[in-house]
Amino acid sequence: MDGESEIYLPRDIVIPSSDQAFDELVHFSYPNILENMSSKDFFKARTILAPTLDIVEEVNNYMMAIIS
């Protein structure tokens, strides 16, 4: 094995690649994020999973741009 593998994901849980993919993902996972920023329970109950650390960093940077 080369450290890589393929998995099947059902279509209903995959967000298609688009210019607005991060926007859609963040607003779906964290609705009204600006209004709920002071609630630690709001963030505890939600998460975004990503396949690589590079994507995690992109999502984090996108979210920081929203809340900054």
PyMOL Python script that loads the backbone (N, CA, C, O; Angstrom):
from pymol import cmd

cmd.read_pdbstr("""\
ATOM      1  N   MET A   1       0.838  -1.184   0.000  1.00  0.00           N
ATOM      2  CA  MET A   1       0.000   0.000   0.000  1.00  0.00           C
ATOM      3  C   MET A   1       0.880   1.244   0.000  1.00  0.00           C
ATOM      4  O   MET A   1       1.969   1.255   0.574  1.00  0.00           O
ATOM      5  N   ASP A   2       0.398   2.263  -0.639  1.00  0.00           N
ATOM      6  CA  ASP A   2       1.154   3.507  -0.756  1.00  0.00           C
ATOM      7  C   ASP A   2       0.682   4.581   0.218  1.00  0.00           C
ATOM      8  O   ASP A   2       1.072   5.742   0.095  1.00  0.00           O
ATOM      9  N   GLY A   3      -0.156   4.203   1.187  1.00  0.00           N
ATOM     10  CA  GLY A   3      -0.655   5.177   2.144  1.00  0.00           C
ATOM     11  C   GLY A   3      -1.888   5.910   1.684  1.00  0.00           C
ATOM     12  O   GLY A   3      -2.385   6.791   2.385  1.00  0.00           O
ATOM     13  N   GLU A   4      -2.388   5.564   0.522  1.00  0.00           N
ATOM     14  CA  GLU A   4      -3.599   6.187   0.006  1.00  0.00           C
ATOM     15  C   GLU A   4      -4.637   5.113  -0.251  1.00  0.00           C
ATOM     16  O   GLU A   4      -4.302   3.969  -0.558  1.00  0.00           O
ATOM     17  N   SER A   5      -5.903   5.490  -0.123  1.00  0.00           N
ATOM     18  CA  SER A   5      -6.984   4.573  -0.447  1.00  0.00           C
ATOM     19  C   SER A   5      -8.186   5.379  -0.900  1.00  0.00           C
ATOM     20  O   SER A   5      -8.236   6.596  -0.724  1.00  0.00           O
ATOM     21  N   GLU A   6      -9.129   4.703  -1.471  1.00  0.00           N
ATOM     22  CA  GLU A   6     -10.350   5.354  -1.932  1.00  0.00           C
ATOM     23  C   GLU A   6     -11.521   4.828  -1.124  1.00  0.00           C
ATOM     24  O   GLU A   6     -11.567   3.652  -0.762  1.00  0.00           O
ATOM     25  N   ILE A   7     -12.468   5.717  -0.846  1.00  0.00           N
ATOM     26  CA  ILE A   7     -13.690   5.320  -0.165  1.00  0.00           C
ATOM     27  C   ILE A   7     -14.874   5.867  -0.934  1.00  0.00           C
ATOM     28  O   ILE A   7     -14.737   6.827  -1.692  1.00  0.00           O
ATOM     29  N   TYR A   8     -16.014   5.271  -0.749  1.00  0.00           N
ATOM     30  CA  TYR A   8     -17.244   5.739  -1.371  1.00  0.00           C
ATOM     31  C   TYR A   8     -18.004   6.581  -0.356  1.00  0.00           C
ATOM     32  O   TYR A   8     -18.185   6.167   0.789  1.00  0.00           O
ATOM     33  N   LEU A   9     -18.445   7.753  -0.772  1.00  0.00           N
ATOM     34  CA  LEU A   9     -19.287   8.609   0.062  1.00  0.00           C
ATOM     35  C   LEU A   9     -20.632   8.769  -0.626  1.00  0.00           C
ATOM     36  O   LEU A   9     -20.682   9.054  -1.823  1.00  0.00           O
ATOM     37  N   PRO A  10     -21.717   8.590   0.104  1.00  0.00           N
ATOM     38  CA  PRO A  10     -23.037   8.804  -0.497  1.00  0.00           C
ATOM     39  C   PRO A  10     -23.164  10.244  -0.989  1.00  0.00           C
ATOM     40  O   PRO A  10     -22.686  11.177  -0.343  1.00  0.00           O
ATOM     41  N   ARG A  11     -23.805  10.410  -2.124  1.00  0.00           N
ATOM     42  CA  ARG A  11     -23.936  11.743  -2.729  1.00  0.00           C
ATOM     43  C   ARG A  11     -24.600  12.759  -1.810  1.00  0.00           C
ATOM     44  O   ARG A  11     -24.290  13.948  -1.875  1.00  0.00           O
ATOM     45  N   ASP A  12     -25.513  12.300  -0.953  1.00  0.00           N
ATOM     46  CA  ASP A  12     -26.253  13.243  -0.113  1.00  0.00           C
ATOM     47  C   ASP A  12     -25.410  13.852   1.004  1.00  0.00           C
ATOM     48  O   ASP A  12     -25.865  14.779   1.674  1.00  0.00           O
ATOM     49  N   ILE A  13     -24.197  13.354   1.220  1.00  0.00           N
ATOM     50  CA  ILE A  13     -23.343  13.968   2.243  1.00  0.00           C
ATOM     51  C   ILE A  13     -22.150  14.701   1.651  1.00  0.00           C
ATOM     52  O   ILE A  13     -21.309  15.214   2.389  1.00  0.00           O
ATOM     53  N   VAL A  14     -22.069  14.755   0.339  1.00  0.00           N
ATOM     54  CA  VAL A  14     -20.948  15.404  -0.338  1.00  0.00           C
ATOM     55  C   VAL A  14     -21.386  16.761  -0.877  1.00  0.00           C
ATOM     56  O   VAL A  14     -22.431  16.876  -1.517  1.00  0.00           O
ATOM     57  N   ILE A  15     -20.582  17.782  -0.614  1.00  0.00           N
ATOM     58  CA  ILE A  15     -20.840  19.101  -1.179  1.00  0.00           C
ATOM     59  C   ILE A  15     -20.039  19.198  -2.470  1.00  0.00           C
ATOM     60  O   ILE A  15     -18.811  19.115  -2.446  1.00  0.00           O
ATOM     61  N   PRO A  16     -20.724  19.372  -3.596  1.00  0.00           N
ATOM     62  CA  PRO A  16     -20.003  19.461  -4.872  1.00  0.00           C
ATOM     63  C   PRO A  16     -19.023  20.638  -4.882  1.00  0.00           C
ATOM     64  O   PRO A  16     -19.277  21.676  -4.272  1.00  0.00           O
ATOM     65  N   SER A  17     -17.933  20.464  -5.565  1.00  0.00           N
ATOM     66  CA  SER A  17     -16.937  21.518  -5.689  1.00  0.00           C
ATOM     67  C   SER A  17     -17.523  22.699  -6.455  1.00  0.00           C
ATOM     68  O   SER A  17     -18.083  22.535  -7.539  1.00  0.00           O
ATOM     69  N   SER A  18     -17.386  23.881  -5.880  1.00  0.00           N
ATOM     70  CA  SER A  18     -17.869  25.099  -6.533  1.00  0.00           C
ATOM     71  C   SER A  18     -17.166  26.292  -5.906  1.00  0.00           C
ATOM     72  O   SER A  18     -16.437  26.155  -4.924  1.00  0.00           O
ATOM     73  N   ASP A  19     -17.393  27.462  -6.486  1.00  0.00           N
ATOM     74  CA  ASP A  19     -16.802  28.687  -5.938  1.00  0.00           C
ATOM     75  C   ASP A  19     -17.367  29.010  -4.558  1.00  0.00           C
ATOM     76  O   ASP A  19     -16.712  29.680  -3.759  1.00  0.00           O
ATOM     77  N   GLN A  20     -18.568  28.540  -4.279  1.00  0.00           N
ATOM     78  CA  GLN A  20     -19.229  28.842  -3.010  1.00  0.00           C
ATOM     79  C   GLN A  20     -19.205  27.672  -2.024  1.00  0.00           C
ATOM     80  O   GLN A  20     -19.927  27.704  -1.028  1.00  0.00           O
ATOM     81  N   ALA A  21     -18.401  26.648  -2.274  1.00  0.00           N
ATOM     82  CA  ALA A  21     -18.422  25.438  -1.446  1.00  0.00           C
ATOM     83  C   ALA A  21     -18.151  25.738   0.030  1.00  0.00           C
ATOM     84  O   ALA A  21     -18.893  25.269   0.893  1.00  0.00           O
ATOM     85  N   PHE A  22     -17.106  26.508   0.336  1.00  0.00           N
ATOM     86  CA  PHE A  22     -16.811  26.813   1.736  1.00  0.00           C
ATOM     87  C   PHE A  22     -17.929  27.636   2.354  1.00  0.00           C
ATOM     88  O   PHE A  22     -18.315  27.396   3.498  1.00  0.00           O
ATOM     89  N   ASP A  23     -18.443  28.588   1.621  1.00  0.00           N
ATOM     90  CA  ASP A  23     -19.534  29.417   2.120  1.00  0.00           C
ATOM     91  C   ASP A  23     -20.741  28.555   2.473  1.00  0.00           C
ATOM     92  O   ASP A  23     -21.313  28.698   3.553  1.00  0.00           O
ATOM     93  N   GLU A  24     -21.127  27.666   1.571  1.00  0.00           N
ATOM     94  CA  GLU A  24     -22.263  26.780   1.822  1.00  0.00           C
ATOM     95  C   GLU A  24     -21.997  25.869   3.012  1.00  0.00           C
ATOM     96  O   GLU A  24     -22.873  25.674   3.854  1.00  0.00           O
ATOM     97  N   LEU A  25     -20.802  25.315   3.085  1.00  0.00           N
ATOM     98  CA  LEU A  25     -20.442  24.406   4.164  1.00  0.00           C
ATOM     99  C   LEU A  25     -20.474  25.103   5.518  1.00  0.00           C
ATOM    100  O   LEU A  25     -21.061  24.585   6.468  1.00  0.00           O
ATOM    101  N   VAL A  26     -19.859  26.251   5.611  1.00  0.00           N
ATOM    102  CA  VAL A  26     -19.803  26.981   6.882  1.00  0.00           C
ATOM    103  C   VAL A  26     -21.187  27.449   7.306  1.00  0.00           C
ATOM    104  O   VAL A  26     -21.541  27.331   8.478  1.00  0.00           O
ATOM    105  N   HIS A  27     -21.970  27.975   6.381  1.00  0.00           N
ATOM    106  CA  HIS A  27     -23.298  28.460   6.753  1.00  0.00           C
ATOM    107  C   HIS A  27     -24.265  27.326   7.076  1.00  0.00           C
ATOM    108  O   HIS A  27     -25.211  27.522   7.838  1.00  0.00           O
ATOM    109  N   PHE A  28     -24.041  26.150   6.510  1.00  0.00           N
ATOM    110  CA  PHE A  28     -24.856  24.989   6.871  1.00  0.00           C
ATOM    111  C   PHE A  28     -24.464  24.477   8.253  1.00  0.00           C
ATOM    112  O   PHE A  28     -25.329  24.194   9.082  1.00  0.00           O
ATOM    113  N   SER A  29     -23.163  24.358   8.500  1.00  0.00           N
ATOM    114  CA  SER A  29     -22.668  23.802   9.762  1.00  0.00           C
ATOM    115  C   SER A  29     -22.776  24.777  10.928  1.00  0.00           C
ATOM    116  O   SER A  29     -23.001  24.369  12.068  1.00  0.00           O
ATOM    117  N   TYR A  30     -22.618  26.056  10.641  1.00  0.00           N
ATOM    118  CA  TYR A  30     -22.640  27.089  11.674  1.00  0.00           C
ATOM    119  C   TYR A  30     -23.620  28.197  11.300  1.00  0.00           C
ATOM    120  O   TYR A  30     -23.197  29.314  11.002  1.00  0.00           O
ATOM    121  N   PRO A  31     -24.931  27.905  11.310  1.00  0.00           N
ATOM    122  CA  PRO A  31     -25.896  28.951  10.947  1.00  0.00           C
ATOM    123  C   PRO A  31     -25.841  30.111  11.951  1.00  0.00           C
ATOM    124  O   PRO A  31     -25.709  29.898  13.157  1.00  0.00           O
ATOM    125  N   ASN A  32     -25.942  31.304  11.447  1.00  0.00           N
ATOM    126  CA  ASN A  32     -25.908  32.507  12.295  1.00  0.00           C
ATOM    127  C   ASN A  32     -24.655  32.554  13.172  1.00  0.00           C
ATOM    128  O   ASN A  32     -24.730  32.862  14.362  1.00  0.00           O
ATOM    129  N   ILE A  33     -23.526  32.251  12.582  1.00  0.00           N
ATOM    130  CA  ILE A  33     -22.270  32.155  13.340  1.00  0.00           C
ATOM    131  C   ILE A  33     -21.943  33.446  14.092  1.00  0.00           C
ATOM    132  O   ILE A  33     -21.499  33.393  15.239  1.00  0.00           O
ATOM    133  N   LEU A  34     -22.152  34.579  13.474  1.00  0.00           N
ATOM    134  CA  LEU A  34     -21.798  35.842  14.132  1.00  0.00           C
ATOM    135  C   LEU A  34     -22.667  36.101  15.355  1.00  0.00           C
ATOM    136  O   LEU A  34     -22.192  36.652  16.348  1.00  0.00           O
ATOM    137  N   GLU A  35     -23.927  35.711  15.293  1.00  0.00           N
ATOM    138  CA  GLU A  35     -24.830  35.909  16.422  1.00  0.00           C
ATOM    139  C   GLU A  35     -24.560  34.917  17.552  1.00  0.00           C
ATOM    140  O   GLU A  35     -24.936  35.170  18.696  1.00  0.00           O
ATOM    141  N   ASN A  36     -23.919  33.803  17.246  1.00  0.00           N
ATOM    142  CA  ASN A  36     -23.707  32.746  18.236  1.00  0.00           C
ATOM    143  C   ASN A  36     -22.255  32.593  18.679  1.00  0.00           C
ATOM    144  O   ASN A  36     -21.922  31.627  19.366  1.00  0.00           O
ATOM    145  N   MET A  37     -21.397  33.517  18.303  1.00  0.00           N
ATOM    146  CA  MET A  37     -19.968  33.386  18.605  1.00  0.00           C
ATOM    147  C   MET A  37     -19.656  33.300  20.092  1.00  0.00           C
ATOM    148  O   MET A  37     -18.663  32.678  20.470  1.00  0.00           O
ATOM    149  N   SER A  38     -20.462  33.893  20.930  1.00  0.00           N
ATOM    150  CA  SER A  38     -20.162  33.887  22.364  1.00  0.00           C
ATOM    151  C   SER A  38     -20.640  32.616  23.066  1.00  0.00           C
ATOM    152  O   SER A  38     -20.386  32.440  24.258  1.00  0.00           O
ATOM    153  N   SER A  39     -21.318  31.744  22.356  1.00  0.00           N
ATOM    154  CA  SER A  39     -21.828  30.509  22.952  1.00  0.00           C
ATOM    155  C   SER A  39     -20.882  29.345  22.680  1.00  0.00           C
ATOM    156  O   SER A  39     -20.766  28.888  21.543  1.00  0.00           O
ATOM    157  N   LYS A  40     -20.205  28.865  23.726  1.00  0.00           N
ATOM    158  CA  LYS A  40     -19.302  27.730  23.531  1.00  0.00           C
ATOM    159  C   LYS A  40     -20.071  26.468  23.157  1.00  0.00           C
ATOM    160  O   LYS A  40     -19.537  25.607  22.457  1.00  0.00           O
ATOM    161  N   ASP A  41     -21.310  26.346  23.610  1.00  0.00           N
ATOM    162  CA  ASP A  41     -22.119  25.181  23.250  1.00  0.00           C
ATOM    163  C   ASP A  41     -22.445  25.158  21.762  1.00  0.00           C
ATOM    164  O   ASP A  41     -22.591  24.086  21.174  1.00  0.00           O
ATOM    165  N   PHE A  42     -22.557  26.323  21.155  1.00  0.00           N
ATOM    166  CA  PHE A  42     -22.816  26.407  19.715  1.00  0.00           C
ATOM    167  C   PHE A  42     -21.701  25.706  18.943  1.00  0.00           C
ATOM    168  O   PHE A  42     -21.980  24.965  18.000  1.00  0.00           O
ATOM    169  N   PHE A  43     -20.468  25.922  19.318  1.00  0.00           N
ATOM    170  CA  PHE A  43     -19.334  25.320  18.621  1.00  0.00           C
ATOM    171  C   PHE A  43     -19.109  23.864  19.035  1.00  0.00           C
ATOM    172  O   PHE A  43     -18.660  23.056  18.222  1.00  0.00           O
ATOM    173  N   LYS A  44     -19.412  23.525  20.278  1.00  0.00           N
ATOM    174  CA  LYS A  44     -19.249  22.149  20.737  1.00  0.00           C
ATOM    175  C   LYS A  44     -20.138  21.181  19.973  1.00  0.00           C
ATOM    176  O   LYS A  44     -19.767  20.026  19.760  1.00  0.00           O
ATOM    177  N   ALA A  45     -21.291  21.640  19.568  1.00  0.00           N
ATOM    178  CA  ALA A  45     -22.282  20.771  18.924  1.00  0.00           C
ATOM    179  C   ALA A  45     -22.081  20.643  17.418  1.00  0.00           C
ATOM    180  O   ALA A  45     -22.877  19.982  16.752  1.00  0.00           O
ATOM    181  N   ARG A  46     -21.040  21.257  16.866  1.00  0.00           N
ATOM    182  CA  ARG A  46     -20.847  21.268  15.414  1.00  0.00           C
ATOM    183  C   ARG A  46     -19.395  20.977  15.053  1.00  0.00           C
ATOM    184  O   ARG A  46     -18.475  21.247  15.825  1.00  0.00           O
ATOM    185  N   THR A  47     -19.222  20.425  13.871  1.00  0.00           N
ATOM    186  CA  THR A  47     -17.873  20.176  13.367  1.00  0.00           C
ATOM    187  C   THR A  47     -17.896  20.050  11.849  1.00  0.00           C
ATOM    188  O   THR A  47     -18.918  19.707  11.255  1.00  0.00           O
ATOM    189  N   ILE A  48     -16.782  20.327  11.250  1.00  0.00           N
ATOM    190  CA  ILE A  48     -16.605  20.122   9.810  1.00  0.00           C
ATOM    191  C   ILE A  48     -15.435  19.155   9.660  1.00  0.00           C
ATOM    192  O   ILE A  48     -14.340  19.412  10.162  1.00  0.00           O
ATOM    193  N   LEU A  49     -15.666  18.059   8.976  1.00  0.00           N
ATOM    194  CA  LEU A  49     -14.603  17.086   8.720  1.00  0.00           C
ATOM    195  C   LEU A  49     -14.031  17.330   7.338  1.00  0.00           C
ATOM    196  O   LEU A  49     -14.760  17.661   6.402  1.00  0.00           O
ATOM    197  N   ALA A  50     -12.743  17.168   7.217  1.00  0.00           N
ATOM    198  CA  ALA A  50     -12.072  17.380   5.930  1.00  0.00           C
ATOM    199  C   ALA A  50     -11.087  16.240   5.685  1.00  0.00           C
ATOM    200  O   ALA A  50     -10.559  15.657   6.632  1.00  0.00           O
ATOM    201  N   PRO A  51     -10.843  15.925   4.428  1.00  0.00           N
ATOM    202  CA  PRO A  51      -9.980  14.787   4.111  1.00  0.00           C
ATOM    203  C   PRO A  51      -8.483  15.030   4.319  1.00  0.00           C
ATOM    204  O   PRO A  51      -7.725  14.074   4.483  1.00  0.00           O
ATOM    205  N   THR A  52      -8.050  16.284   4.315  1.00  0.00           N
ATOM    206  CA  THR A  52      -6.623  16.575   4.482  1.00  0.00           C
ATOM    207  C   THR A  52      -6.439  17.783   5.390  1.00  0.00           C
ATOM    208  O   THR A  52      -7.358  18.582   5.572  1.00  0.00           O
ATOM    209  N   LEU A  53      -5.259  17.906   5.950  1.00  0.00           N
ATOM    210  CA  LEU A  53      -4.957  19.071   6.787  1.00  0.00           C
ATOM    211  C   LEU A  53      -4.947  20.357   5.968  1.00  0.00           C
ATOM    212  O   LEU A  53      -5.248  21.428   6.497  1.00  0.00           O
ATOM    213  N   ASP A  54      -4.607  20.267   4.697  1.00  0.00           N
ATOM    214  CA  ASP A  54      -4.640  21.452   3.832  1.00  0.00           C
ATOM    215  C   ASP A  54      -6.059  22.000   3.728  1.00  0.00           C
ATOM    216  O   ASP A  54      -6.258  23.214   3.770  1.00  0.00           O
ATOM    217  N   ILE A  55      -7.040  21.121   3.593  1.00  0.00           N
ATOM    218  CA  ILE A  55      -8.436  21.561   3.512  1.00  0.00           C
ATOM    219  C   ILE A  55      -8.894  22.104   4.859  1.00  0.00           C
ATOM    220  O   ILE A  55      -9.629  23.091   4.909  1.00  0.00           O
ATOM    221  N   VAL A  56      -8.469  21.474   5.948  1.00  0.00           N
ATOM    222  CA  VAL A  56      -8.789  21.984   7.286  1.00  0.00           C
ATOM    223  C   VAL A  56      -8.285  23.416   7.423  1.00  0.00           C
ATOM    224  O   VAL A  56      -9.002  24.284   7.920  1.00  0.00           O
ATOM    225  N   GLU A  57      -7.065  23.661   6.986  1.00  0.00           N
ATOM    226  CA  GLU A  57      -6.489  25.007   7.065  1.00  0.00           C
ATOM    227  C   GLU A  57      -7.284  25.996   6.208  1.00  0.00           C
ATOM    228  O   GLU A  57      -7.512  27.130   6.629  1.00  0.00           O
ATOM    229  N   GLU A  58      -7.703  25.581   5.024  1.00  0.00           N
ATOM    230  CA  GLU A  58      -8.508  26.457   4.166  1.00  0.00           C
ATOM    231  C   GLU A  58      -9.842  26.799   4.821  1.00  0.00           C
ATOM    232  O   GLU A  58     -10.271  27.952   4.794  1.00  0.00           O
ATOM    233  N   VAL A  59     -10.496  25.802   5.409  1.00  0.00           N
ATOM    234  CA  VAL A  59     -11.774  26.046   6.095  1.00  0.00           C
ATOM    235  C   VAL A  59     -11.552  26.978   7.282  1.00  0.00           C
ATOM    236  O   VAL A  59     -12.315  27.924   7.475  1.00  0.00           O
ATOM    237  N   ASN A  60     -10.522  26.724   8.072  1.00  0.00           N
ATOM    238  CA  ASN A  60     -10.224  27.589   9.220  1.00  0.00           C
ATOM    239  C   ASN A  60      -9.957  29.025   8.784  1.00  0.00           C
ATOM    240  O   ASN A  60     -10.460  29.963   9.403  1.00  0.00           O
ATOM    241  N   ASN A  61      -9.179  29.203   7.737  1.00  0.00           N
ATOM    242  CA  ASN A  61      -8.898  30.552   7.234  1.00  0.00           C
ATOM    243  C   ASN A  61     -10.172  31.235   6.757  1.00  0.00           C
ATOM    244  O   ASN A  61     -10.369  32.427   6.993  1.00  0.00           O
ATOM    245  N   TYR A  62     -11.031  30.484   6.088  1.00  0.00           N
ATOM    246  CA  TYR A  62     -12.297  31.045   5.611  1.00  0.00           C
ATOM    247  C   TYR A  62     -13.157  31.485   6.796  1.00  0.00           C
ATOM    248  O   TYR A  62     -13.731  32.575   6.786  1.00  0.00           O
ATOM    249  N   MET A  63     -13.241  30.628   7.818  1.00  0.00           N
ATOM    250  CA  MET A  63     -14.048  30.973   8.995  1.00  0.00           C
ATOM    251  C   MET A  63     -13.466  32.168   9.740  1.00  0.00           C
ATOM    252  O   MET A  63     -14.214  33.019  10.222  1.00  0.00           O
ATOM    253  N   MET A  64     -12.150  32.241   9.838  1.00  0.00           N
ATOM    254  CA  MET A  64     -11.527  33.387  10.506  1.00  0.00           C
ATOM    255  C   MET A  64     -11.823  34.682   9.759  1.00  0.00           C
ATOM    256  O   MET A  64     -12.006  35.728  10.382  1.00  0.00           O
ATOM    257  N   ALA A  65     -11.869  34.622   8.442  1.00  0.00           N
ATOM    258  CA  ALA A  65     -12.203  35.811   7.649  1.00  0.00           C
ATOM    259  C   ALA A  65     -13.635  36.259   7.926  1.00  0.00           C
ATOM    260  O   ALA A  65     -13.923  37.455   7.914  1.00  0.00           O
ATOM    261  N   ILE A  66     -14.523  35.318   8.171  1.00  0.00           N
ATOM    262  CA  ILE A  66     -15.919  35.662   8.467  1.00  0.00           C
ATOM    263  C   ILE A  66     -16.028  36.348   9.822  1.00  0.00           C
ATOM    264  O   ILE A  66     -16.726  37.352   9.957  1.00  0.00           O
ATOM    265  N   ILE A  67     -15.342  35.809  10.825  1.00  0.00           N
ATOM    266  CA  ILE A  67     -15.534  36.327  12.183  1.00  0.00           C
ATOM    267  C   ILE A  67     -14.601  37.478  12.544  1.00  0.00           C
ATOM    268  O   ILE A  67     -14.768  38.099  13.593  1.00  0.00           O
ATOM    269  N   SER A  68     -13.637  37.766  11.701  1.00  0.00           N
ATOM    270  CA  SER A  68     -12.703  38.862  11.994  1.00  0.00           C
ATOM    271  C   SER A  68     -13.283  40.203  11.619  1.00  0.00           C
ATOM    272  O   SER A  68     -12.630  41.231  11.799  1.00  0.00           O
TER     273      SER A  68
END
""", "prot")
cmd.dss("prot")
cmd.show_as("cartoon", "prot")
cmd.util.cbc("prot")
cmd.orient("prot")
